[in-house]
Amino acid sequence: MSAQATALVNARVLTDHGPQDGLAVLVRGERIEAVVRADDARATAAQRHDLKGRLLLPGFIDVQVNGGGGVLFNAEPTVDALATMGAAHRKFGTTGFLPTLITDTADVMRKALDAVDAAIEQGVPGVLGIHLEGPFLATARKGIHDASLFRLPDAEDIAAITRNRRGVVMLTLAVEEVPLDTIRQLSEAGVLVVAGHTAASYDTTRAALDAGVCGFTHLYNAMTPLGSREPGVVGAALDDPYSWCGLIVDGHHVHPAALRVAIAAKARGKSVLVTDAMPPVGADSPEYILNGQTIIARDGICQSDTGVLAGSALDMATGVRNLVNMVGLPLAEASRMASAYPAAWLGLDRTHGRLVAGQRADFAVMDEGLMVSETWIGGVRYAG
């Protein structure tokens, strides 16, 4: 006999047509069974969970999470670290994420790949795959990365990255450094190749898009800017109708006006909220060690002593609030940038990112101030 359904009732449900009252979301096991009127017989027969008028949104999906809960993935590429990171971020409505490994040695990269595989096999909540941000990057746009570890991918790297894995593999690289044939090989093997930490020209970036690059890591940051006669990487990103762009909406990485320009320029569904989160998210301490440097998050800004941004202290719920209050987006579109659009980028839109029958029961429950009070992952409820 299948488990009894649970009906989430008395909520403003964020449907594909915007927030609606008077609905019940029926959950059975890990999936949404149906979305029906609250007085539907299926809803009245189910075990009811009263959301007391709060907002019910699809769970947030973050494709760039370096750390959380006091843990940096580079420092601890283990299943336990991934569980700690996931627990920290789900307090803020994140129900799916790509643990992100910034530039490191080949040995650490392989440990990280294996840890993510093991975490998915063991059912660690929220882990969807891995994002390798480097080490195939450009020194001229290194940001906080350790340029001494930059290199070109060799046959062993490609074999490790393209091996059949349980989750999504996203790889950020500098498109001027990596041969187009290698980009094409990675893309054809199913790797989501994205451009970032790159000093490429518009033409070089355009060629990389044609070879299989599908998106851009933290648009505007660590890449050549849009100019009148040299559009650069940013120009290529905004000009291309098919690629996705990650945007760090913390008020520090990108000016709100620049965010509005990017969102307006891109086709709808191609702008994605990311956090680039570091260990202070969901932790008591604002400090962490990165590349031997002590980084302290102050006023929400993570930067080195020399002023280089070192990831962020952003969580997805704050990002959604910033999209609404700072950028001026409607809540429904801000929510889609945090759920449906990243799900599509990861190729998971058939199972993640919307409140419709058949999708995973991954939810963020928010109050009127857009603060998270409950998170559900695969039909399991976690208090905020």
N, C-alpha and C positions, 0 to 999 in steps of 0.2 A: 504494500500500500504506500502511495506517495505521501510525503509530508503534507500537513495541513497548510493551506495558503495563509499568508499574512496580508492584511489590507492596510496600507498606509493611507490614512484618512485625515480630513480636516487640514488640508495643506493647499497652498497655492502651487500647483504642479506646473513646472516649466515644460510645456509641450513644444512640439515643432512650430506651433502657432503662437507661442508666448505663454505667459503665466495664466492658468485657468483655475477657477475655484470649482468645488462640487465634484471633484474626481476622486477615485480611489485607485491606487497602484497596487495590484495584486502580485505578491512575491511568493514563489514556490521554489524551494531549494536555492540555487544560485541565480535564478533567472526571473525576469519580469514575465508573469503569466499573461497579464492583460492590464490595460488601463481603461476603466469603466466609470460610469456615473456612481457616485457614492451610495445611491439607493438601489443599485443593481443587486440582484439576488446573490451573485457570487461574492460581492463585497460584504453583504450583511451576514453571510454564512461563514466568512473567514474570521480568523483571529484578528482583532483590530488594534492598530497602533496609531494613537491620536497624536498628530504633529502640531496641534494647538495653533493653527493658522500660520505656521511658518512656511517658508519657501522650500520646495523639494526640487532640487536640481540634479542633473546627471553628475556623477562623481568627476572630479577634475583629473586630468591626465597631464603629467609634467614630463617632457622629454629631455630635461636637463637638470639632474639633481646630483650635485657633487658630494653632498653630505647632509646631515641632519641629526638631531639628538646628541650632538657632541662628537659625532663620528665623521671622519673624512674617508671616503671610499678608497682613495689612493693609499692612505695609511693602513687601512684594514680591509683588504679585498677578500672578505669572508662572508659566509651566509649569515652569521650572527650580526655583522655590521649592517647588512642589507635589511635584516629584520628591525634593527634599531632605527635605521633611516626611515623605513616605511611607517613604523609606529609614530615617529615624530611628525611626519608630513600628513598622515591621515587625520591628525587633530585639526588640520586646516582644509579638510575636504578632498585631499588627494587620494584617489582610489587606484591609480595606476601611475607608474613612473619608470623612467629609464635611469638607473644608477649610472652616473657619468664619471668616467676615469679621465682625468686630464693627463697631459703628457707625462709619461713615465718610462721605465725600462721595459724591454720585451718580456722579462720574467713577470713583472707586476701585471702587465697587460694580459698575459695568459692566465695568471691567477684570478684576475677579475672576470675574464670570460668564463672560466670554470665555476667561479662562485655564483655567478648569475644563473648559469645552467642548473647548478645544484639547488639554488633557492627556488627556481621555478618548479623543479622536480619535487621539492619538499613542500610546495604550496605556501611559501612565504607571501603574505597578502600584499598585493599591489605591484610586485615585480613583473614587468612586461618584457624586459630585455635589457640591453646595455647600450650606452652611448660612449663611444671612444672619441674623446676630443683631443686629437693628437695621437702619436707624436709627429705626424707628417704635415708640419705647419711651417710658416714663414717667419724667419727671425725678425724681419722688419715690422711684423704685426703680432709679436709674441704675447703682448699683454703680460699677465703674471706667470705665463708658462716658462719652464726652464729650457731655454734655447739650446743648452748643451746636450739635451736629450733628443733634439730634433733629428730626423733622418728620413730617408726614403724607404718605402715598404719593400721588403725582400720577399722571396718565395715562401719563407716560413711564416712571415706576417700574414701574407695573403691566405695561406692555407689555414691558419688559426682563425682568421676573421671570417672566412667563407665556409668553414666547417658547418655541417648541419647542426643547428642549435635549436633549443626549445623556445627561444623568444626572438624579438626583433633585435637586429644589430644596426645601429646608426654610427656612421663614421664621419667626423669632421676632419677635413683636410684642406690644405692650401692648393688651389687648383693649378697654380703656376709651378708648383714643385713636383707634383705627381703626374706622370705621363698619362695622356688621354687613354691609351690602351689599358692602363691599369685601372683608371676610373671606370671604363667600360666593363672590364672584367669583374670588378667588384659589384657594380650595379646589376649586371646580368646574373650574378650569383645570389642576388636578393638583398645585398647590403644597401641600406639607405645612405647614399653618399651625399654629404652636405658640405657646402663651402664655408670656411671660417678661418680666422687668423691668417688672412691672405692679403697679399699686396698686388693681386692680379689686376690687369686691365679689363675693360669691358669686353673686348674681343676674346681674350683668353677665357674669361668667365662664360661668355656665350658659347664658346666651343665646348667647355666642360659641361654646361647644361645639355648640349646636344649629345654628349657622350654618356650622360646618365645622372649627373648631379640633380637632386630633387628638391634641394632647399638650402637655407642659409642659417647658420648658427648665430644667435643674438645679433640680428640685423643692426647695422650702423657701427657696432663695436668691433674693433680689431679687423677692419677691412677698409679698402680704398673708398673714399667718399664719392658722392655724386657731384660732378663738376659740369660746367657748361660745354666744354669741348672734350672732356674725358669723363664719361659717365661712371667709370669704375665699377667695383663689385656692387655697390649699392644701386647704381643705375641699372645694372643687369638684373638684379633681384627685383626691382620695382617694375621693370619693363617686361619681365617674363610672366606670362599668364598662368603657367602651370606649376611653378615651384612654390613651396611653402617658406614662410619667413618666421623664425622665432623672434619674439620681442620680450625684452626684460622690462616690465612696467613697474619700476620701483621709484621713478622720479629722479634717479641718479644716473642710470646708464643712458637714457634717451629722454630728450625734452618732450613734453606732451605734444607740442606742435609737430615735431618730427614723427611721433607716433601716429598722429592723425593723418599726416601726409602719407605714411606707409600704408596704413589701413585703407585709406581712400584709393591709393594707387593699385593695390593688389586686388585681384579678383576675390569676390566674397568667398570665404572659406579657406583662404590661403594665409591668413595672419593668425599666428598661434602664440598664446601666452606661455612663457617659460619663466622659471625662477633663477636658474643658475645658482641654486641654493648651496650654501656652505654649512658647516657644522653648527653655527649658532641657532639655526632654525629649530625650534622645539627644544632648545637646551637652556640651562640656567647660565652657562658661561658664554660671554661674547667673544672669547679668544679661541684661536686654533693655530696650528703650525702648518705652513705651506711652503714647500721648497726651503725649509730651514728658517723661514721668517715667521715671527709671531704676528699674526693679523688680529686686530681687534675691531669688532663691529661697533661703530659709533653712529648714533642717529640713523640706524638702518643702512649705513654705508660700510662695506668691507673693502679696505684698501691698505696697501703696504705703507711703510714709512715714507716712501718716495711719492706717494699719491697714486699708485697704479691700482685700479680696481681689481679686487681679488674675489670674483664671484659676488654673491649678494646674500643679504639676510632676509630675502623675500620669501613669502609662502604664497601658495596659489589663491587662497581666500583674500589676502591683501591685494594681490594682483587683480583679482576680479573687482574688488572695491575701487582700486585705482583706475581701472578701465571705465568704471561708471562715473566716479566723482572727479577724476583728474583729466581723463581723456574725453569724457562726455558721451560714452556709448550707452545705448539702452542695455538694461540688464540681460535681456535675452541674447544679445549679440556678444556681450562680455562672457556670458556663460558658455556659449558655443566656442569662443576662442580658447576656453579652458577645458573643453570636453569633446564636442563633436569634431572640431577641426583637427586637433592633435590625433584623435582616433583615426581620422581619414589619412593623415600623414603616415601613421604607422601601419596602415592597411588593416586596421581593426574595426572599421566602421560598421561591419555587420554584427558585431557583438558588443561594442562599447560606444559610449558617448551620447546616447539618446534615451529618453524615457518612453520606450515602445515595447510591445510584446516581443519576446525572444532575446532581448538584450540582457546582459548581466545586470544583476541587481546591485549596481554601484551608485550610491547616492551621496550628495552633500545636502544636509539640512541646515538652512540659514535663517536667522531672525531678520527683522526689518532693517537692522544696521549692517546686514550682510556678514554677521559673525557666525561661524560654524558651531552648531550645537550637537549634531550627530553626523557620523559618517558610516555608510554601509558599504561593505565590500563582499561581493558574491553572496548577498543575502544575510550577511552577518553584521549586526549592529555594534558600532563602537561609539561610546559617548565622547563628546567633544572635549 
